[in-house]
Amino acid sequence: LTTGEGACWGDGITPITAAHLAHAKNLVLQDVYHSPNPEIAWYGSPEIVNQWIEYLL
C-alpha cells in the first residue's frame, strides 16, 4: 500500500495522494485506469491523451 490505506482514490495502482506533487499543476482524469486494456480507457487511449498532452508542451 503506497499511502498505508486500502481505500483511496486513484487509478487502481497509484493513489492520487502519491501521484500529486506540491506546487505542481496536477490533473485528475476521470474513469481512466493505470494499465492498457482494450475494454477500458487508460492513459494512452487516444481520447485520453488529448486530455493531458498539452501539459507536455
Order of alpha helices (4+ residues) and beta strands (2+ residues): alpha-alpha
